[in-house]
């Protein structure tokens, strides 16, 4: 009894210690970073603090358990070493695929039915002027000015901010609806990738055939349950990372076919940076660790292939993208990395003590996952399980990297999304624990009874697929008219996405600023640029990310050069209302050179002084 309870006592005590020390892990704030944002400057909080606290909170209990098992079992270091240094080139283990492939196709068929049962006409709700405005306005600037980073300072990435422009050219329709439809397609593709990831993990898990299929069905139903069309956890940005995980899992399961998969992995180094900047950062850290993995295993061929593919990928983009734009891309990326956390940052709540349930729950899921993996490798494990555990190591690594999305912006919605990837290794190891004992003890006659059980689980999956999730609107009766509904959504007029007040204001401001070649919005209603069909007078059109003084100075230069006659200075509809408080240099410039002109409903318009 004491032997069984001691690990839990040690874990409990280490978690208590990690919690009590949480706020004492603090790197001094850099006084040169006088960047106004949500909480970092006000509290002199270094962005690295949240990352170091997260690492310490996970490491202390895990290392405590590792040393406990090493002292008691005396084989955890040996097992870990064997998993790392095992020669995967000479190992060809994969379960029978036939039954799992059958169930995969069945689930995929129902996922397709679910997609086309959506009420596509219900996605004409009012535009999110801030978030949707980021990619609508960037694409509008690109369309008019024919420049990518030279026309817009972008927060997310080449694809993340300019994809509407590519869609407009592809469909021949410039509308909000085509972007809404594309986002639904990406959510569907994310569901498909989650299904494929569940399939690949199931193929490398060491379980008897019937139990392996049940494992796959449990894993599929769990992964898919987190992904809805109304409030998904795996967003557009997640697509490339999910695809990367799938390819990496295929590589591990076909290690000797590295010449096929490693070049693709290496090419992700460059492609990911032009998808979303943060996803590119996470993937490149992952690739660097994979490089070290090859290095300590002295797999020179894999190192060479990975290095060459990375270089060729970056060389391709360097040659294809105009030199001026590539330089702007580098400058844009540097500014994002050096300033965004200070602007965007919200201090991550102290676990337990803060009484913030979502943040503490997220940390516990990471911790439990790491502890379950640690406990598993403390036992005698078979060679057939090595691929499964090496996959879990890398999956928890990439989950921790992605969680930076929630560490730096620690509100409820961002933490919810940021913890999405940890569900993959968490449920993979959890179901393995649950079914492993069954795998050992169940006899052949009982295994045959699992055939009916499989059908029951599959039916449950089908039911859950068609259950309404948050903010969804889907019905089977929508199937016959789905293609017409998609066409209507894509071709909806822009006014369908505006309230009556905004429709009137857009018309009013279009008349007022008709002599201006460009416009300036000093609020966070960024989408107004798109609806007015005019470019921004400065590439720094997003006031939220424009607080660094170097950016404000560039904005002022642009205003002096373009001399817009009118500026939308303030709005009662602006959710954030931070421009006057944070953009002090720009605000002073406006007040010095512009005067109040008129108030139209909720909006204050300023006009350039006559002597300017």
C-alpha positions as a printed Julia matrix, in Angstrom:
612×3 Matrix{Float64}:
   0.0     0.0     0.0
   2.75    2.45    0.96
   4.57    1.65   -2.26
   1.45    2.44   -4.3
   0.56    5.65   -2.5
   4.05    7.14   -2.25
   4.26    8.28   -5.9
   0.95   10.14   -5.5
   2.19   11.84   -2.33
   5.41   12.9    -4.08
   3.5    14.23   -7.09
   1.07   16.1    -4.84
   3.9    17.71   -2.86
   5.83   18.66   -6.0
   2.7    20.27   -7.49
   2.19   22.23   -4.25
   5.82   23.4    -4.34
   5.6    24.33   -8.03
   2.41   26.31   -7.33
   3.9    28.17   -4.35
   7.02   29.03   -6.35
   5.05   30.08   -9.45
   5.16   33.85   -8.86
   8.78   33.74   -7.66
   9.94   32.65  -11.1
  10.42   36.1   -12.5
  12.95   37.54  -14.94
  13.41   41.33  -14.68
  11.47   43.36  -17.2
  13.49   45.06  -19.93
  13.0    48.81  -19.25
  13.71   49.57  -22.91
  10.48   47.79  -23.9
   8.13   50.67  -23.22
   5.37   49.09  -25.31
   1.88   49.75  -24.08
  -0.28   46.64  -24.02
  -2.79   44.78  -21.89
  -0.79   43.9   -18.78
   2.95   43.31  -19.26
   4.25   46.89  -19.1
   1.81   47.87  -16.36
   3.05   44.98  -14.2
   6.67   45.03  -15.48
   6.14   41.4   -16.47
   8.7    39.75  -18.75
   7.01   37.57  -21.44
   9.48   34.77  -20.66
   8.09   34.46  -17.13
   4.95   32.59  -18.21
   6.98   30.18  -20.35
   9.49   29.45  -17.55
   6.69   29.0   -15.01
   4.91   26.58  -17.32
   8.1    24.55  -17.85
   8.85   24.47  -14.11
   5.29   23.49  -13.18
   5.48   20.48  -15.5
   9.13   19.56  -14.9
   9.18   19.36  -11.11
   6.47   16.66  -10.7
   7.66   14.74  -13.77
  11.31   14.7   -12.65
  10.19   13.75   -9.15
   8.36   10.75  -10.57
  11.26    9.87  -12.88
  13.77    9.73  -10.01
  11.31    7.84   -7.81
  10.86    5.12  -10.42
  14.57    5.04  -11.17
  15.32    4.38   -7.5
  12.54    1.79   -7.19
  12.37    0.1   -10.59
  15.9     1.01  -11.74
  14.98    0.86  -15.41
  13.28    4.11  -16.47
  16.54    5.67  -17.73
  17.35    2.45  -19.58
  13.91    2.3   -21.18
  14.06    5.94  -22.2
  17.52    5.42  -23.7
  16.32    2.34  -25.6
  13.35    4.24  -27.03
  15.58    7.1   -28.2
  18.44    5.0   -29.59
  16.4     2.15  -31.0
  17.17    1.43  -34.66
  13.8     2.24  -36.21
  15.24    1.68  -39.7
  15.25   -2.08  -39.15
  11.85   -2.18  -37.51
   8.7    -2.62  -39.52
   5.71   -2.72  -37.2
   2.23   -1.79  -38.22
  -1.04   -3.45  -37.28
  -3.47   -4.83  -39.81
  -4.97   -1.83  -41.61
  -7.98   -3.37  -43.3
 -10.57   -3.01  -40.52
  -9.31    0.38  -39.36
  -9.4     1.66  -42.94
 -12.99    0.42  -43.28
 -14.11    2.3   -40.17
 -12.11    5.36  -41.29
 -14.01    5.48  -44.59
 -17.33    5.06  -42.81
 -16.59    7.94  -40.41
 -15.31   10.08  -43.28
 -18.57    9.5   -45.17
 -20.58   10.76  -42.23
 -18.25   13.75  -41.81
 -19.0    14.67  -45.43
 -22.74   14.33  -44.79
 -22.37   16.51  -41.7
 -20.56   19.21  -43.69
 -23.23   19.38  -46.4
 -26.0    19.36  -43.79
 -24.82   22.75  -42.51
 -27.11   25.74  -42.98
 -24.63   27.73  -45.08
 -27.07   30.63  -45.39
 -26.82   31.08  -41.62
 -23.21   32.27  -41.95
 -24.2    35.77  -43.07
 -24.05   37.11  -39.5
 -22.52   40.53  -38.87
 -18.84   40.9   -39.64
 -16.3    40.96  -36.79
 -14.82   44.36  -37.57
 -11.6    43.67  -35.68
 -10.68   40.03  -36.36
 -12.15   39.59  -39.85
 -11.0    43.11  -40.64
  -7.36   42.01  -40.31
  -7.47   39.7   -43.32
 -10.12   41.58  -45.3
  -8.19   44.87  -45.14
  -4.77   43.29  -45.77
  -6.21   41.61  -48.87
  -7.85   44.87  -49.94
  -4.49   46.67  -49.64
  -2.81   43.91  -51.66
  -5.44   44.1   -54.36
  -5.09   47.87  -54.76
  -1.38   48.43  -54.05
  -0.1    45.1   -55.43
   2.21   44.61  -52.46
   2.21   42.02  -49.7
   4.23   43.08  -46.65
   5.01   46.41  -48.31
   1.29   47.32  -48.27
   0.29   45.83  -44.91
   1.93   45.12  -41.58
   0.44   41.7   -40.85
   0.13   39.88  -37.55
  -0.68   36.33  -38.6
   1.18   35.46  -41.81
   1.15   35.52  -45.61
  -1.69   33.03  -45.94
  -3.32   33.94  -42.64
  -3.84   37.56  -43.68
  -3.96   37.45  -47.47
  -6.02   34.33  -48.12
  -9.18   36.33  -49.03
  -7.23   37.87  -51.92
  -6.36   34.4   -53.26
  -9.97   33.29  -52.81
 -11.33   36.35  -54.6
  -9.12   35.57  -57.59
  -9.98   31.87  -57.52
 -13.77   32.23  -57.26
 -14.0    35.48  -59.21
 -16.07   36.95  -56.37
 -14.92   39.57  -53.86
 -17.05   38.91  -50.81
 -17.01   38.18  -47.11
 -19.06   35.05  -47.87
 -16.26   33.32  -49.76
 -13.96   33.71  -46.73
 -16.67   32.33  -44.42
 -17.15   29.32  -46.67
 -13.4    28.7   -46.83
 -13.16   28.72  -43.04
 -15.86   26.04  -42.91
 -13.89   23.97  -45.42
 -10.76   24.28  -43.26
 -12.72   23.12  -40.19
 -13.87   20.09  -42.2
 -10.28   19.39  -43.3
  -9.15   19.67  -39.68
 -11.72   17.03  -38.77
 -10.37   14.83  -41.53
  -6.8    15.32  -40.29
  -7.83   14.48  -36.73
  -9.42   11.28  -38.02
  -6.24   10.41  -39.93
  -4.08   11.18  -36.9
  -6.26    8.88  -34.77
  -5.85    6.22  -37.46
  -2.06    6.51  -37.57
  -1.7     6.44  -33.79
  -3.97    3.38  -33.65
  -1.85    1.55  -36.21
   1.27    1.8   -34.04
  -0.32    0.98  -30.68
   0.5    -2.51  -29.42
  -2.96   -4.02  -28.89
  -4.8    -7.07  -30.14
  -6.72   -6.54  -33.36
 -10.24   -6.19  -31.93
  -9.07   -3.98  -29.06
  -6.97   -1.93  -31.46
 -10.11   -1.13  -33.46
 -11.94   -0.11  -30.29
  -8.95    2.09  -29.41
  -9.22    3.75  -32.83
 -12.96    4.32  -32.46
 -12.56    5.79  -28.97
  -9.74    8.03  -30.18
 -11.71    9.19  -33.22
 -14.88    9.97  -31.31
 -12.89   11.94  -28.72
 -10.83   13.98  -31.2
 -13.87   14.83  -33.33
 -15.95   15.82  -30.31
 -13.72   18.85  -29.78
 -14.18   20.17  -33.3
 -17.41   21.94  -34.16
 -18.29   24.33  -36.97
 -19.49   27.02  -34.58
 -16.82   27.12  -31.9
 -13.9    24.93  -33.04
 -10.74   24.33  -31.04
  -8.65   23.58  -34.14
  -8.83   26.81  -36.13
  -7.6    27.8   -39.59
  -4.09   28.31  -38.17
  -4.18   24.7   -36.85
  -4.53   23.09  -40.28
  -0.85   23.14  -41.25
   0.26   21.98  -37.8
  -2.19   19.06  -37.91
  -0.93   18.18  -41.38
   2.65   18.36  -40.11
   1.8    16.02  -37.21
   0.19   13.54  -39.61
   3.23   13.49  -41.9
   5.57   13.15  -38.93
   3.58   10.19  -37.57
   3.73    8.56  -41.0
   7.49    9.07  -40.99
   7.9     7.38  -37.6
   5.78    4.44  -38.73
   7.82    4.2   -41.96
  11.19    5.24  -40.6
  13.21    3.45  -43.25
  11.31    5.46  -45.89
  12.85    8.66  -44.57
  13.85    9.8   -48.05
  10.13   10.21  -48.76
   9.0    11.97  -45.57
  12.07   13.89  -44.33
  12.22   16.24  -47.37
   8.54   17.08  -46.79
   9.25   17.74  -43.09
  12.2    19.95  -44.05
  10.11   21.9   -46.55
   7.68   22.73  -43.72
  10.43   24.95  -42.25
   9.78   27.61  -44.87
   6.17   26.88  -45.85
   4.97   27.18  -42.24
   6.37   30.71  -41.89
   4.3    31.78  -44.88
   1.21   30.15  -43.4
   1.13   31.7   -39.93
   4.2    33.27  -38.33
   3.67   31.63  -34.94
   3.0    28.2   -36.49
   6.23   28.61  -38.44
   8.08   29.38  -35.23
   6.73   26.27  -33.45
   7.39   23.97  -36.4
  10.95   25.22  -36.79
  11.7    24.62  -33.09
  10.26   21.13  -33.53
  12.41   20.52  -36.63
  15.49   21.71  -34.73
  14.77   19.18  -31.96
  14.23   16.49  -34.6
  17.63   17.47  -36.03
  19.16   16.94  -32.57
  17.34   13.59  -32.36
  19.02   12.5   -35.6
  22.33   13.9   -34.37
  22.46   11.96  -31.1
  21.47    8.82  -33.03
  24.26    9.66  -35.5
  21.9     9.26  -38.47
  23.95   11.31  -40.9
  21.8    10.52  -43.93
  18.68   11.89  -42.22
  20.6    14.97  -41.06
  21.83   15.63  -44.6
  18.4    15.13  -46.22
  16.68   17.32  -43.61
  19.28   20.11  -43.94
  19.18   20.14  -47.74
  15.37   20.17  -47.83
  15.27   23.11  -45.38
  17.78   25.08  -47.45
  16.03   24.33  -50.75
  12.67   25.33  -49.29
  13.92   28.72  -48.13
  15.87   29.21  -51.38
  12.69   28.58  -53.35
  10.77   31.32  -51.53
  13.74   33.68  -51.7
  13.9    33.29  -55.48
  10.13   33.43  -56.07
   9.31   36.4   -53.8
  10.57   39.81  -55.03
  13.63   40.93  -53.06
  11.92   44.04  -51.69
   8.96   41.99  -50.48
  11.23   39.35  -48.94
  13.03   42.09  -47.03
   9.67   43.45  -45.85
   8.7    39.92  -44.79
  11.83   39.65  -42.61
  11.22   43.09  -41.07
   7.55   42.29  -40.46
   8.41   38.96  -38.8
  11.09   40.54  -36.6
   8.7    43.25  -35.41
   6.02   40.67  -34.61
   8.4    38.49  -32.6
   9.92   41.43  -30.72
   6.75   43.36  -29.89
   3.55   41.29  -30.1
   3.86   39.54  -26.73
   4.26   42.9   -24.99
   1.13   44.23  -26.74
  -0.95   41.08  -26.67
   0.19   39.7   -23.34
  -2.04   38.8   -20.43
  -0.27   37.3   -17.42
  -1.06   33.61  -17.05
  -3.04   32.99  -13.83
  -1.34   31.23  -10.93
  -2.64   27.65  -10.86
  -5.18   26.85   -8.13
  -4.51   30.08   -6.16
  -6.0    32.32   -8.86
  -9.2    30.21   -8.83
  -9.17   30.41  -12.63
 -10.57   27.02  -13.61
  -9.71   26.94  -17.32
  -6.01   27.84  -16.95
  -5.49   25.4   -14.06
  -7.33   22.63  -15.91
  -5.11   23.16  -18.96
  -1.95   22.84  -16.88
  -3.27   19.68  -15.23
  -4.01   18.05  -18.6
  -0.41   18.7   -19.67
   0.87   17.4   -16.34
  -1.27   14.26  -16.31
  -0.22   13.45  -19.88
   3.47   13.74  -18.99
   3.02   11.7   -15.81
   1.13    8.92  -17.59
   3.87    8.65  -20.21
   6.52    8.65  -17.47
   4.74    5.89  -15.56
   4.33    3.82  -18.71
   8.02    3.83  -19.62
   8.98    2.95  -16.03
   7.65   -0.55  -16.7
   8.99   -3.24  -18.96
   7.94   -2.23  -22.45
   8.16   -4.21  -25.65
   9.96   -3.12  -28.8
   6.57   -3.02  -30.52
   5.65   -0.09  -28.25
   8.74    2.01  -28.96
   7.23    3.81  -31.96
   4.1     4.59  -29.94
   6.1     6.16  -27.12
   8.51    8.1   -29.32
   5.4     9.47  -31.07
   3.98   10.55  -27.71
   7.26   12.31  -26.8
   7.11   14.41  -29.94
   3.35   14.99  -29.68
   3.61   16.38  -26.16
   6.55   18.52  -27.29
   4.58   20.13  -30.12
   1.58   20.56  -27.78
   3.76   22.46  -25.31
   5.12   24.67  -28.1
   1.63   25.49  -29.34
   0.45   26.29  -25.81
   2.52   29.48  -26.01
  -0.56   30.79  -27.86
  -2.4    30.62  -24.52
   0.54   31.52  -22.28
   1.07   34.89  -23.95
  -2.64   35.7   -24.32
  -4.1    34.1   -21.22
  -7.8    34.78  -21.54
 -10.36   32.0   -21.54
 -10.86   31.71  -25.31
  -7.15   31.65  -26.17
  -6.35   29.08  -23.47
  -9.2    26.9   -24.76
  -7.73   26.91  -28.27
  -4.11   26.63  -27.08
  -4.72   23.43  -25.14
  -6.28   21.7   -28.15
  -3.15   19.86  -29.29
  -2.44   18.29  -25.88
  -5.67   16.31  -26.25
  -3.97   14.19  -28.92
  -1.24   12.66  -26.67
  -3.46   12.87  -23.56
  -6.23   10.63  -24.89
  -3.76    8.47  -26.8
  -1.96    7.45  -23.6
  -5.16    7.44  -21.48
  -6.99    4.97  -23.75
  -3.82    2.91  -24.01
  -3.82    2.55  -20.21
  -7.49    1.68  -20.12
  -7.32   -0.94  -22.87
  -3.85   -2.34  -22.13
  -5.08   -4.39  -19.19
  -8.01   -5.63  -21.25
  -5.57   -6.5   -24.04
  -3.58   -8.76  -21.67
  -6.39  -10.5   -19.81
  -9.27  -10.92  -22.23
  -9.68  -14.34  -23.9
 -10.49  -15.18  -27.5
 -14.2   -15.88  -26.95
 -14.66  -12.49  -25.32
 -12.77  -10.81  -28.15
 -15.34  -12.1   -30.63
 -18.08  -10.33  -28.68
 -16.33   -7.02  -29.32
 -17.64   -7.07  -32.91
 -21.07   -5.95  -31.66
 -19.39   -3.46  -29.36
 -17.53   -1.92  -32.34
 -20.8    -1.4   -34.18
 -22.24    0.27  -31.07
 -19.31    2.68  -30.8
 -19.55    3.49  -34.5
 -23.24    4.3   -34.13
 -22.36    6.52  -31.17
 -19.82    8.33  -33.34
 -22.46    8.91  -36.01
 -24.92   10.25  -33.43
 -22.31   12.59  -31.94
 -21.28   13.84  -35.38
 -24.81   15.05  -36.03
 -25.49   16.44  -32.57
 -25.67   20.23  -32.56
 -22.56   21.75  -31.02
 -22.2    25.33  -29.82
 -23.22   27.93  -32.46
 -23.84   25.24  -35.09
 -26.84   25.01  -37.38
 -27.09   21.7   -39.25
 -29.98   19.52  -40.38
 -30.21   16.56  -42.75
 -32.92   18.4   -44.7
 -30.24   20.89  -45.8
 -28.47   18.22  -47.91
 -30.5    18.57  -51.16
 -29.99   22.35  -51.27
 -26.42   22.49  -49.92
 -24.69   23.39  -53.21
 -27.16   26.2   -53.94
 -26.72   27.45  -50.35
 -22.93   27.49  -50.74
 -23.27   29.45  -53.98
 -25.59   31.96  -52.28
 -23.22   32.35  -49.31
 -20.28   33.04  -51.61
 -22.27   35.6   -53.58
 -23.97   37.4   -50.68
 -23.65   41.18  -50.99
 -21.42   42.82  -48.4
 -24.33   44.71  -46.87
 -25.63   41.38  -45.53
 -22.75   41.43  -43.03
 -23.44   44.95  -41.74
 -25.97   46.22  -39.24
 -28.16   49.13  -40.33
 -26.0    51.6   -38.35
 -22.82   50.43  -40.06
 -24.47   50.47  -43.49
 -25.44   54.1   -42.97
 -22.01   55.03  -41.61
 -20.16   53.32  -44.48
 -22.24   55.29  -46.97
 -21.74   58.52  -45.01
 -17.96   58.1   -44.7
 -17.64   57.11  -48.36
 -19.22   60.46  -49.3
 -17.11   62.44  -46.82
 -13.79   60.88  -47.88
 -14.48   60.56  -51.62
 -11.65   62.97  -52.46
  -9.12   60.94  -50.4
  -7.15   58.28  -52.24
  -6.71   56.42  -48.97
  -8.38   56.49  -45.57
  -7.36   56.33  -41.93
  -9.29   54.55  -39.19
  -7.96   55.35  -35.71
 -10.36   52.87  -34.1
 -10.19   49.07  -34.09
 -12.98   48.71  -36.66
 -10.46   47.58  -39.23
 -12.97   46.06  -41.67
 -14.21   49.56  -42.58
 -11.29   49.78  -45.03
 -12.63   46.77  -46.87
 -16.21   48.01  -47.06
 -15.08   51.43  -48.32
 -12.96   49.7   -50.99
 -10.02   51.99  -50.33
  -6.51   51.24  -49.06
  -5.22   52.38  -45.7
  -3.01   55.48  -45.71
  -0.44   53.57  -43.69
   0.52   49.92  -43.9
   0.09   49.92  -40.11
  -3.7    49.88  -40.24
  -4.19   47.76  -37.13
  -4.16   50.07  -34.11
  -3.92   47.13  -31.68
  -0.45   46.17  -32.93
   0.77   49.7   -33.67
   1.7    50.77  -30.12
   5.53   50.4   -30.42
   7.0    53.87  -30.92
   8.94   52.83  -34.03
   5.65   51.81  -35.67
   3.91   55.0   -34.56
   6.73   57.06  -36.09
   6.26   55.25  -39.4
   2.51   55.85  -39.25
   3.05   59.58  -38.77
   5.4    59.65  -41.78
   2.71   57.94  -43.86
   0.06   60.43  -42.71
   2.33   63.35  -43.6
   2.98   61.85  -47.01
  -0.59   60.88  -47.9
  -2.35   63.75  -46.08
  -5.83   62.21  -45.62
  -8.4    64.98  -45.21
 -10.54   63.01  -42.81
  -9.81   60.55  -40.01
 -12.26   58.32  -38.16
 -10.97   59.29  -34.72
 -13.27   57.63  -32.2
 -16.17   55.19  -32.1
 -18.65   54.16  -29.44
 -18.88   50.83  -31.27
 -15.17   50.12  -30.86
 -14.92   47.17  -28.47
 -11.32   47.86  -27.39
 -11.11   51.7   -27.37
  -7.36   51.79  -26.77
  -6.04   53.98  -29.59
  -5.98   57.3   -27.72
  -4.5    55.66  -24.61
  -1.77   53.59  -26.27
  -0.83   55.33  -29.51
   0.29   58.5   -27.76
   2.54   59.78  -30.55
  -0.06   59.27  -33.27
  -2.81   60.69  -31.09
  -0.75   63.82  -30.43
  -0.09   64.18  -34.16
  -3.81   63.92  -34.97
  -4.82   66.44  -32.29
  -2.14   68.84  -33.52
  -3.05   68.61  -37.21
  -6.74   67.72  -37.22
  -9.88   69.21  -35.65
 -13.26   67.79  -34.82
 -15.45   67.83  -37.94
 -18.68   65.99  -37.22
 -20.28   63.21  -35.18
 -22.3    60.73  -37.16
 -24.3    58.57  -34.77
 -21.57   56.63  -32.87
 -18.54   57.89  -34.81
 -16.4    61.04  -34.42
 -14.81   62.35  -37.61
 -11.81   64.69  -37.6
 -10.74   66.92  -40.5
  -7.29   68.22  -41.36
  -6.69   71.83  -40.29
  -6.95   74.36  -43.07
  -3.39   75.66  -42.53
  -1.88   72.17  -43.08
